[in-house]
Amino acid sequence: MRRREAARTPRALLACGLLACGLTAAPEAAGEPAGRTLVVSARGPHRTLEDALAAARDGDTVVVEGGAHGPVTVSRRVALEGRGWPVLDGGGRGTVVKLTAAGASLRGFVVRGSGASLDDENAGITVAAPDVRVEGNRLEETLFGISLAHARGAVVAGNVIASKDLDVPRRGDAIRVWYSDDVRIVGNRVTRGRDVVLWYSQNLAVLDNEVTDGRYGLHFMYTDDADIEGNRLVGNSVGVYLMYSRRLRMRRNVVTGNRGPSGFGLGLKDMDECDVTDNVFADNRVGVYVDNSPREAQSHVDFVRNLFAGNDTGVALLPSVRRNTYTDNAFVDNGEHVGILGGGTLGENAWARGGRGNFWSDYAGYDRDGDGVGDVPYRAERLFEHLTQRNPALKLFTYAPAAQALELAARAVPLVRPQPKLEDPAPLVAPHVPAGLPRGAAVAGAPLVASSFGLVALAVGLLAVPGALLRGRARGPVEARPPGGTARAQLEAGAAPVLSFEGVTRRFGATLALDGLTLAVPPGQALAFWGANGAGKTTALRCLLGVIPFEGRVTLRGHDVRRDGKAARRQVGFVPQELAFHDDLTLRETLAFYGRLKGLGGAAAEAEALLGRLGLAEHAHKTVRALSGGLKQRLAVALALLGDPPLLVLDEPTANLDAPARAGLVALLAGLKAAGKTLVFTSHRLEEVLALADRVVLLEGGRLAADVPPRDLGERLQAHATLHLLLPPAAVERALAVLTDAGYAPARTGAGLSVDVDPTEKGRPIALLVGAGVPLADFEVARTGSAERRAGPASGPGRA
């Protein structure tokens, strides 16, 4: 008996020691130790993921070698690792992956095909336990992407997330953090989600992520003590919105091109003790919007060393905002540097601290003692800004000579000078450039940000020039030289060009936004500009319209846009991406009004003709505010056609439209093209380019990378379409045989088959199956391509 007890004693002592250290020994099961590796492959030992998970214990690793698998629930502390990008496919139903065990992890999988129910919050991956890691996965065709609830200490890192191809309100959140403290969101790339939501959670770190083409890039509410650092928020409706939170630190982020209905780069609502430092806010409708922040009497909000460049409004504040401090920021080439929303005056905000204010690109003072601080205060008192705040419709004349004449009059006759909106007592004569910003591919894809830096450098180089000259030259970007050829050589035989670019360059200091662009467009041709956000497409259009200075030459029907601007502008009608109308006018009144502005005789008669031609006659009596998005876009086309210009220029004309409205507008433009109208447009949608364009100009970083027929674009982009075929289980083998015999390489999914096809022949596999009598429940199409991934979202999954 004593020998038996003695034999048990070492084991008992080990257990006591482990307990004293806060650890427990893993129970022995069938003599096997914990921490095993279970392999799922066609060779075994486990042939299905479900079998491996059923056999796994806490602490095991399950390695999945390729293949396609259905939805999974991980209810043990297991590390699930994919090799060769195995696919977890939900088949268009429910949530694909559920991680419900503390300490579980998921790495290296393609997760696709969630359901589409917003009510049920169908997601690619849900996490409902602490200390879970979701790293290095690709999510495709999911409604919600990665959703965390009560998941303290989770890590979401290095994932690529693309949502279903739905209208923005019907999408789910790409990443959601809900009641989950101490979470790290690091190095993810998100495109075409709805929002990245971080609510009711404390001590978060949101670092080095890229979020594009969504609604809210990052949306914080009731979340204290978070770091938002090194992120890139581009092309969303709103870049970042911070609400009802304390002690958020936003540093070294790049926030550009956020131009939705509100278009805030950063919005602050009821925020306390907020630190906004070393960020870039460029080309947004509003760089920063501030509403009741801070909300508490002893709190503050600080803006330090940020760059506000090329925004319609740099910083917009409600009149009630107090206790904001702005120091060492650079305000460069904004439509207005600071706006007061709703009128009134600002008070109790500091525009300098410690004897240092901010750099203002329209400051006309001097620095006699060379200490870097202007010797006279900066006052924001531009008359035209004052008038547009009272009557926003006057923004129509922003680039008109009349606006410049008003400013000249205000400076010359102080009696008409408005009350200053703000006074910076210590304006800087050299700007600060934020340091430590996201580098590498994330920034290289945003030439607009680089252009802003170049503009700052230009401002520094012109410090010795009088302020009026600085204002005249510190405006806009530059473009690129193609690989050989002249404009004349690119024309169809004997056709004089409607439009030509000859060595067009748009420069910010040493930075090029367009670099020697040379091309020509003959009559009746439809040319599409294609490229990443910031590649130079919109800059090329702005040069064409003559609204920014540039080097080189642009002509419209032989008229130089700089030397003969008035005659050149008569040759072109322009449809901008973001529309602005007088909402209280009817369609008929709107067309007649703009016709009179253009000096057209018989403007009313032309308006009636355009209403009928563009299918707007039955809506002519409606006010603009009562129109759908598609009808507003048609109205914009009608305005551009006033005076019957030979060239129609459109910037992302279908960007904000739903699918039926897109189809209607593309059909309308195709009709105009058939009637002989020359079209130049930008687009990110390959199907639109294939439907409309005769020719595609691919821009990369401001340079003309290719000039090709539309059908060659897919090959150049290495684009393909993936057809997901939803099949009854009994039909899968027959479908596999039919497609294999036809030369395809189909792959099994959880709900049928997927097959890669040429994007112009998506219907052929379906026709083969139907012809062979194979029943097909449904199908979806996803398009991908290497250049499209650089340029932004692919066309994505869309039910055909």
GITA-V28049 format. One record per residue. N is the residue number from 1. PSI is psi in degrees with one decimal (NA if undefined). OMEGA is omega in whole degrees, -180 to 180 (* if undefined). BURIAL is + if it has 24 or more other C-alpha atoms within 12 Angstrom, else -. Layout:
# GITA-V28049
[[N,PSI,OMEGA,BURIAL] [N,PSI,OMEGA,BURIAL]]
This chain:
# GITA-V28049
[[1,-42.4,-180,-] [2,-37.2,179,-] [3,-38.0,179,-] [4,-44.4,178,-] [5,-42.1,180,-] [6,-37.5,179,-] [7,-31.7,-179,-] [8,-17.1,-171,-] [9,-47.6,179,-] [10,-40.4,179,-] [11,-39.6,179,-] [12,-40.3,178,-] [13,-40.2,178,-] [14,-43.0,179,-] [15,-41.8,179,-] [16,-39.5,-180,-] [17,-41.2,178,-] [18,-41.8,179,-] [19,-38.3,179,-] [20,-29.8,179,-] [21,3.2,-178,-] [22,18.0,-179,-] [23,162.4,174,-] [24,145.5,177,-] [25,139.6,177,-] [26,135.3,179,-] [27,145.2,177,-] [28,131.6,179,-] [29,119.4,179,-] [30,27.9,177,-] [31,6.2,-177,-] [32,135.7,179,-] [33,158.1,175,-] [34,168.9,178,-] [35,29.6,179,-] [36,165.5,172,-] [37,120.7,179,+] [38,129.7,-175,+] [39,131.7,175,+] [40,118.4,178,+] [41,171.6,178,+] [42,-21.9,-179,-] [43,-8.2,-176,-] [44,-171.5,6,-] [45,-24.3,177,-] [46,124.9,-177,-] [47,-14.9,177,-] [48,149.2,178,+] [49,-36.2,-180,+] [50,-41.0,179,+] [51,-42.2,-178,-] [52,-42.3,179,+] [53,-35.7,179,+] [54,-31.5,-179,-] [55,-13.8,-173,+] [56,150.3,173,+] [57,168.6,175,+] [58,133.6,179,+] [59,-8.3,179,+] [60,161.4,173,+] [61,130.1,177,+] [62,114.7,-180,+] [63,125.0,-179,+] [64,117.8,-177,+] [65,94.0,176,+] [66,-168.2,178,+] [67,174.2,179,+] [68,137.1,-175,+] [69,161.8,-180,+] [70,-167.5,-179,+] [71,151.5,180,+] [72,153.1,170,+] [73,125.2,-179,+] [74,105.5,-174,+] [75,8.8,174,+] [76,162.9,-180,+] [77,80.5,-174,+] [78,142.4,171,+] [79,113.6,-178,+] [80,113.8,-174,+] [81,130.4,177,+] [82,140.3,175,+] [83,128.1,-176,-] [84,24.2,176,-] [85,61.0,171,+] [86,152.8,-175,+] [87,131.3,168,+] [88,111.2,-170,+] [89,123.4,179,+] [90,-6.6,178,+] [91,23.8,178,+] [92,18.1,-178,+] [93,131.9,171,+] [94,-156.8,179,+] [95,142.9,-173,+] [96,-48.9,-176,+] [97,129.0,175,+] [98,119.8,178,+] [99,106.1,-173,+] [100,3.2,-178,+] [101,133.5,177,+] [102,135.4,177,+] [103,2.0,177,+] [104,163.0,178,+] [105,155.7,-180,+] [106,125.7,-176,+] [107,135.6,168,+] [108,27.2,-179,+] [109,153.6,163,+] [110,120.2,-180,+] [111,119.2,-174,+] [112,162.8,167,+] [113,46.6,172,+] [114,172.4,171,+] [115,-177.7,-175,+] [116,25.6,-178,+] [117,114.5,174,-] [118,-35.7,180,-] [119,-40.6,-179,-] [120,-3.4,179,-] [121,49.9,177,+] [122,131.9,-173,+] [123,164.5,170,+] [124,-51.1,-178,+] [125,130.6,170,+] [126,143.8,179,+] [127,124.9,-177,+] [128,38.9,180,+] [129,157.5,-178,+] [130,159.4,170,+] [131,32.0,177,+] [132,145.7,178,+] [133,129.4,176,+] [134,106.0,-169,+] [135,137.2,169,+] [136,37.2,177,+] [137,161.1,174,+] [138,123.8,179,+] [139,127.4,-178,+] [140,143.7,173,+] [141,38.9,176,+] [142,150.6,178,+] [143,-75.7,165,+] [144,149.9,180,+] [145,-88.9,179,+] [146,119.7,-174,+] [147,120.7,-180,+] [148,132.7,175,+] [149,124.7,-179,+] [150,51.0,-174,+] [151,59.5,-178,+] [152,137.3,175,+] [153,11.2,-180,+] [154,156.3,176,+] [155,126.5,175,+] [156,107.5,-169,+] [157,138.4,170,+] [158,23.7,179,+] [159,153.0,173,+] [160,121.6,-170,+] [161,121.1,176,+] [162,130.2,-175,+] [163,175.9,174,+] [164,154.6,-179,+] [165,79.0,-178,+] [166,162.0,171,+] [167,149.3,-172,+] [168,-45.8,-178,+] [169,-21.7,-179,-] [170,-5.7,177,+] [171,160.6,171,+] [172,176.0,179,+] [173,134.1,180,+] [174,-43.2,173,+] [175,133.6,176,+] [176,128.4,176,+] [177,118.2,-168,+] [178,116.0,180,+] [179,49.1,-177,+] [180,103.3,-178,+] [181,160.0,172,+] [182,36.4,180,+] [183,145.5,175,+] [184,124.6,176,+] [185,106.9,-166,+] [186,127.5,167,+] [187,28.4,177,+] [188,153.4,175,+] [189,119.0,-173,+] [190,132.3,175,+] [191,141.1,174,+] [192,30.7,168,+] [193,-177.2,173,+] [194,-69.5,180,+] [195,162.3,159,+] [196,110.6,-169,+] [197,131.6,178,+] [198,95.5,-171,+] [199,145.5,172,+] [200,39.0,-177,+] [201,148.0,-175,+] [202,154.4,173,+] [203,55.2,179,+] [204,153.8,171,+] [205,117.0,-179,+] [206,101.2,-166,+] [207,133.0,167,+] [208,34.8,177,+] [209,160.2,175,+] [210,124.4,-179,+] [211,121.6,-177,+] [212,152.8,169,+] [213,44.0,175,+] [214,-164.1,177,+] [215,-75.2,172,+] [216,117.8,177,+] [217,-55.3,173,+] [218,133.7,-178,+] [219,107.3,180,+] [220,136.8,170,+] [221,135.6,177,+] [222,45.1,-177,+] [223,110.4,-177,+] [224,154.7,171,+] [225,66.1,179,+] [226,148.3,173,+] [227,126.2,180,+] [228,101.8,-167,+] [229,136.2,172,+] [230,20.2,-179,+] [231,160.1,177,+] [232,115.5,-177,+] [233,106.5,-169,+] [234,132.4,170,+] [235,25.7,175,+] [236,173.6,172,+] [237,-45.9,175,+] [238,135.6,180,+] [239,-62.0,-178,+] [240,133.7,174,+] [241,120.5,180,+] [242,124.1,-173,+] [243,139.3,168,+] [244,43.5,-176,+] [245,170.3,-179,+] [246,149.7,171,+] [247,49.3,171,+] [248,135.4,-178,+] [249,114.1,-178,+] [250,110.3,-172,+] [251,138.4,172,+] [252,43.0,174,+] [253,153.3,174,+] [254,119.3,-174,+] [255,102.6,-171,+] [256,153.1,170,+] [257,26.5,179,+] [258,103.1,-168,+] [259,42.2,174,+] [260,-163.2,-178,+] [261,-40.0,174,-] [262,-43.1,171,+] [263,35.1,178,+] [264,135.3,166,+] [265,-50.1,176,+] [266,129.1,173,+] [267,135.4,177,+] [268,125.0,179,+] [269,115.0,177,+] [270,51.8,-180,+] [271,145.0,178,+] [272,143.7,176,+] [273,55.2,-176,+] [274,135.6,-178,+] [275,116.0,-179,+] [276,105.4,-168,+] [277,135.8,171,+] [278,37.0,177,+] [279,161.5,172,+] [280,124.3,174,+] [281,104.7,-173,+] [282,139.2,172,+] [283,36.3,171,+] [284,162.6,171,+] [285,-48.7,177,+] [286,122.4,180,+] [287,-55.8,178,+] [288,132.7,177,+] [289,129.5,-176,+] [290,122.5,180,+] [291,113.6,175,+] [292,43.5,178,+] [293,119.9,3,+] [294,161.7,-179,+] [295,-24.6,-177,+] [296,146.4,-170,-] [297,-33.5,-177,-] [298,10.4,-175,-] [299,178.1,-177,-] [300,162.8,171,+] [301,127.2,-175,+] [302,132.0,174,+] [303,116.1,-173,+] [304,128.9,173,+] [305,35.7,175,+] [306,154.0,174,+] [307,121.4,174,+] [308,107.3,-172,+] [309,129.9,172,+] [310,17.9,175,+] [311,155.0,172,+] [312,-44.9,173,+] [313,129.2,-179,+] [314,-60.2,178,+] [315,129.1,178,+] [316,125.1,-178,+] [317,144.8,168,+] [318,149.2,-176,+] [319,-25.0,-177,+] [320,-5.7,-176,+] [321,133.1,180,+] [322,162.9,171,+] [323,35.1,165,+] [324,141.8,175,+] [325,130.4,179,+] [326,118.7,180,+] [327,140.5,179,+] [328,18.0,174,+] [329,158.2,176,+] [330,119.8,177,+] [331,108.2,-170,+] [332,116.8,168,+] [333,35.7,171,+] [334,152.9,175,+] [335,-47.7,166,+] [336,136.8,-176,+] [337,-45.4,-178,+] [338,130.2,178,+] [339,145.6,175,+] [340,113.6,-175,+] [341,126.7,-180,+] [342,6.1,179,-] [343,-172.6,-178,-] [344,-167.7,-178,-] [345,153.3,177,+] [346,150.6,177,+] [347,157.6,175,-] [348,28.9,169,-] [349,144.6,-177,+] [350,125.8,178,+] [351,10.7,174,+] [352,154.7,176,+] [353,135.4,180,-] [354,31.9,178,-] [355,12.3,178,-] [356,127.6,177,+] [357,-127.0,-175,+] [358,160.8,174,+] [359,131.8,179,+] [360,122.7,-174,+] [361,-16.2,178,+] [362,15.5,177,+] [363,128.7,-176,+] [364,19.8,-180,+] [365,-162.2,-175,+] [366,165.6,-179,+] [367,84.4,-173,+] [368,-37.2,-175,-] [369,0.9,174,-] [370,25.6,-180,-] [371,5.7,178,-] [372,-1.6,-180,+] [373,130.7,-180,+] [374,148.7,-177,+] [375,-10.3,175,+] [376,150.2,-178,-] [377,157.8,170,+] [378,131.4,177,+] [379,128.7,176,+] [380,99.0,-174,+] [381,39.6,180,+] [382,127.0,-174,+] [383,-42.8,-177,+] [384,-39.6,174,+] [385,-44.7,-179,+] [386,-42.5,-178,+] [387,-39.0,-179,+] [388,-28.8,176,+] [389,-35.7,179,+] [390,-30.0,-179,-] [391,88.5,-175,-] [392,-23.1,-179,-] [393,-22.2,-180,-] [394,-11.8,178,-] [395,-16.9,174,+] [396,-29.1,-174,-] [397,17.6,-174,-] [398,-43.7,-177,+] [399,9.9,-176,-] [400,153.6,177,-] [401,-27.8,-179,-] [402,-37.8,180,-] [403,-41.5,179,-] [404,-36.8,179,-] [405,-38.7,178,-] [406,-44.1,-180,+] [407,-40.3,178,+] [408,-42.2,179,-] [409,-39.8,-179,-] [410,-36.8,179,-] [411,-35.2,-176,-] [412,-31.4,-176,-] [413,91.8,-174,-] [414,-18.6,-179,-] [415,-26.8,-179,-] [416,5.4,179,-] [417,133.0,-178,+] [418,169.0,174,+] [419,131.4,180,-] [420,139.0,175,+] [421,-33.0,180,+] [422,163.1,174,+] [423,124.4,175,+] [424,110.8,-174,+] [425,-15.4,-176,+] [426,62.2,-177,+] [427,142.8,179,+] [428,145.2,179,+] [429,-3.1,173,+] [430,137.3,-176,+] [431,156.6,171,+] [432,132.5,176,+] [433,121.3,-179,+] [434,139.8,-179,+] [435,162.1,174,-] [436,26.1,-179,-] [437,165.1,176,+] [438,135.1,-176,+] [439,179.7,176,-] [440,-146.7,-173,-] [441,-32.8,-177,-] [442,-35.1,-179,+] [443,-32.7,-179,+] [444,-26.8,179,+] [445,5.1,-177,+] [446,71.3,179,+] [447,-24.7,179,+] [448,-38.3,178,+] [449,-44.5,177,+] [450,-36.4,178,+] [451,-38.4,178,+] [452,-41.7,177,+] [453,-41.2,179,+] [454,-37.6,178,+] [455,-38.7,176,+] [456,-44.4,179,+] [457,-39.3,177,+] [458,-42.4,179,+] [459,-41.2,179,+] [460,-41.8,-178,+] [461,-18.7,-177,-] [462,15.2,-175,+] [463,-29.4,-179,+] [464,-9.0,-178,-] [465,144.3,179,-] [466,151.8,-176,-] [467,-36.8,-178,+] [468,-38.9,178,-] [469,-39.4,177,-] [470,-43.5,180,+] [471,-35.8,-178,+] [472,-25.8,-173,-] [473,-17.3,-177,+] [474,62.9,-176,+] [475,100.8,161,+] [476,-178.6,-175,+] [477,-176.1,-177,+] [478,154.1,-171,+] [479,-176.0,-154,+] [480,152.1,-177,+] [481,129.5,-178,+] [482,170.9,-180,+] [483,74.4,174,-] [484,170.5,178,-] [485,156.0,176,-] [486,165.0,179,-] [487,-42.8,-176,+] [488,-37.1,-178,-] [489,-20.6,-178,-] [490,-7.1,-178,+] [491,151.9,170,+] [492,152.4,-171,-] [493,121.6,173,-] [494,-0.3,-175,-] [495,124.2,174,-] [496,141.1,-174,-] [497,142.9,167,+] [498,-36.8,-178,+] [499,138.5,172,+] [500,138.4,169,+] [501,131.9,178,+] [502,102.3,178,+] [503,38.2,-175,+] [504,123.7,-178,+] [505,133.6,177,+] [506,120.2,-166,+] [507,137.7,167,+] [508,99.5,-175,+] [509,-123.1,179,+] [510,-0.5,-176,-] [511,132.4,180,+] [512,128.4,171,+] [513,-34.8,167,+] [514,137.0,-172,+] [515,88.0,174,+] [516,41.6,-178,+] [517,125.5,179,+] [518,122.6,176,+] [519,166.3,178,+] [520,148.8,-177,+] [521,114.9,180,+] [522,167.0,-179,+] [523,140.0,175,+] [524,-2.3,-179,+] [525,149.6,174,+] [526,115.9,-178,+] [527,131.6,178,+] [528,129.7,169,+] [529,130.6,-178,+] [530,140.4,176,+] [531,175.1,-180,+] [532,162.6,171,+] [533,126.5,-180,+] [534,5.9,-178,+] [535,-14.5,180,+] [536,2.4,-176,+] [537,-55.0,-178,+] [538,-33.6,176,+] [539,-41.3,178,+] [540,-41.5,179,+] [541,-38.8,180,+] [542,-35.7,174,+] [543,-43.6,178,+] [544,-40.4,-178,+] [545,-10.8,178,+] [546,22.8,-177,+] [547,-5.5,174,+] [548,150.9,177,+] [549,153.6,-179,+] [550,165.7,172,+] [551,157.3,-178,+] [552,-157.0,-173,+] [553,135.2,172,+] [554,130.4,177,+] [555,146.7,175,+] [556,111.5,-175,+] [557,40.2,178,+] [558,-6.4,-180,+] [559,123.0,178,+] [560,126.7,-174,+] [561,-21.2,178,+] [562,-41.1,-176,+] [563,-28.0,-177,-] [564,53.8,-171,-] [565,-41.2,-177,+] [566,-45.5,179,-] [567,-36.6,179,-] [568,-42.7,-176,+] [569,-22.0,176,+] [570,-18.1,-176,+] [571,-5.0,-171,+] [572,140.1,168,+] [573,136.7,-172,+] [574,133.1,174,+] [575,106.2,-179,+] [576,164.7,178,+] [577,-43.2,-180,+] [578,124.6,-173,+] [579,144.6,176,+] [580,120.5,-180,+] [581,172.2,170,+] [582,102.6,-169,+] [583,-22.4,-176,-] [584,-3.6,177,-] [585,150.8,172,-] [586,169.2,177,+] [587,-44.3,-179,+] [588,-43.3,180,+] [589,-37.0,-180,+] [590,-48.0,180,+] [591,-41.7,180,+] [592,-39.3,-179,+] [593,-49.6,-179,+] [594,-29.2,174,+] [595,-41.2,177,+] [596,-38.3,178,-] [597,-35.3,179,-] [598,-1.9,179,+] [599,30.0,-178,-] [600,127.4,170,-] [601,141.1,-178,-] [602,36.5,-178,-] [603,-37.5,-178,+] [604,-41.9,180,+] [605,-40.5,179,-] [606,-36.1,178,+] [607,-44.4,179,+] [608,-40.7,-180,+] [609,-41.8,-180,+] [610,-36.6,177,+] [611,-42.6,179,+] [612,-40.9,-176,-] [613,-34.7,-175,-] [614,13.6,177,+] [615,30.8,-178,+] [616,-0.3,-172,+] [617,-40.9,-177,-] [618,-12.6,179,-] [619,5.5,-171,+] [620,-28.5,-177,+] [621,-9.3,-177,-] [622,149.4,172,-] [623,157.5,-177,-] [624,-36.9,-177,+] [625,-17.1,-179,-] [626,-1.2,-174,-] [627,151.2,171,+] [628,169.5,178,-] [629,-40.0,180,+] [630,-39.9,179,+] [631,-36.2,176,+] [632,-38.5,179,+] [633,-37.5,175,+] [634,-39.3,177,+] [635,-40.7,178,+] [636,-39.4,177,+] [637,-41.0,179,+] [638,-43.0,178,+] [639,-40.1,180,+] [640,-26.8,-178,+] [641,-5.6,177,+] [642,132.8,-178,+] [643,0.5,178,+] [644,59.9,178,+] [645,149.1,-179,+] [646,-20.1,-175,+] [647,131.5,175,+] [648,123.6,-177,+] [649,129.7,-176,+] [650,129.5,180,+] [651,107.4,-179,+] [652,60.2,-170,+] [653,-23.2,-178,+] [654,12.7,-171,+] [655,-35.1,-174,+] [656,21.9,-176,+] [657,151.6,173,+] [658,173.8,-172,-] [659,-47.5,179,+] [660,-40.7,180,-] [661,-37.7,177,-] [662,-47.3,-178,+] [663,-40.2,179,-] [664,-41.7,-179,+] [665,-39.9,178,+] [666,-40.7,178,+] [667,-41.1,178,-] [668,-46.1,-179,+] [669,-36.1,177,+] [670,-37.9,177,+] [671,-40.6,178,-] [672,-40.6,178,+] [673,-44.0,180,+] [674,-28.6,179,-] [675,1.6,175,-] [676,3.3,-180,-] [677,136.6,174,+] [678,131.7,-177,+] [679,137.7,168,+] [680,123.2,-176,+] [681,159.2,172,+] [682,149.9,180,+] [683,153.6,170,+] [684,5.9,-175,+] [685,113.4,-177,+] [686,-36.1,-178,+] [687,-33.4,177,+] [688,-41.3,179,+] [689,-43.9,179,+] [690,-33.4,-177,+] [691,-31.7,-169,+] [692,-36.8,-166,+] [693,144.7,167,+] [694,-15.0,-170,+] [695,142.4,-179,+] [696,127.3,175,+] [697,114.9,-179,+] [698,120.4,178,+] [699,137.0,175,+] [700,114.0,180,+] [701,33.0,179,+] [702,-6.6,-179,+] [703,146.9,176,+] [704,105.3,-177,+] [705,-27.8,-178,+] [706,151.8,176,+] [707,99.0,-166,+] [708,160.3,170,+] [709,153.8,-177,+] [710,-38.7,-177,+] [711,-21.9,178,+] [712,-11.2,-176,+] [713,-44.3,-179,+] [714,-42.6,179,+] [715,-41.8,-180,-] [716,-37.6,179,-] [717,-2.0,-173,+] [718,40.2,-177,-] [719,149.6,171,+] [720,163.9,176,+] [721,140.1,174,+] [722,121.7,-179,+] [723,119.0,178,+] [724,115.1,-175,+] [725,118.7,179,+] [726,115.7,-171,+] [727,148.7,169,+] [728,144.3,-177,-] [729,-36.7,-177,-] [730,-14.8,-176,-] [731,-5.1,-173,+] [732,-47.5,-177,+] [733,-41.8,179,-] [734,-43.5,179,+] [735,-39.2,179,+] [736,-42.8,-179,+] [737,-43.1,-178,-] [738,-46.9,-177,+] [739,-37.0,178,+] [740,-42.3,178,-] [741,-27.8,-180,-] [742,3.9,176,-] [743,4.4,177,-] [744,166.3,178,-] [745,74.0,-177,-] [746,153.4,177,+] [747,143.1,178,+] [748,144.9,171,+] [749,178.5,180,+] [750,-16.6,-175,+] [751,9.4,-179,+] [752,-124.0,-178,+] [753,155.9,168,+] [754,146.7,-178,+] [755,135.9,177,+] [756,134.2,-178,+] [757,161.3,170,+] [758,136.4,-176,+] [759,-17.0,179,+] [760,-2.7,-177,+] [761,41.3,-177,-] [762,-25.6,-176,+] [763,-13.5,-173,+] [764,-47.4,179,-] [765,-36.1,179,+] [766,-43.4,179,+] [767,-38.6,179,-] [768,-43.4,-179,+] [769,-43.9,179,+] [770,-42.0,179,-] [771,-28.6,180,-] [772,2.6,179,-] [773,21.5,179,-] [774,123.1,-180,+] [775,135.9,-178,+] [776,117.5,-177,+] [777,-40.7,-177,-] [778,171.4,175,-] [779,157.3,175,+] [780,154.2,-179,+] [781,130.4,172,+] [782,132.3,178,+] [783,134.4,177,+] [784,165.6,178,+] [785,145.0,-174,+] [786,-44.0,-180,-] [787,-32.8,177,+] [788,-34.6,178,+] [789,-35.0,175,+] [790,-36.2,-174,+] [791,-12.8,-176,+] [792,-152.7,-175,+] [793,142.1,167,+] [794,171.9,-179,+] [795,-25.6,170,+] [796,177.4,180,+] [797,137.5,176,+] [798,126.3,-177,+] [799,127.1,-178,-] [800,NA,*,-]]
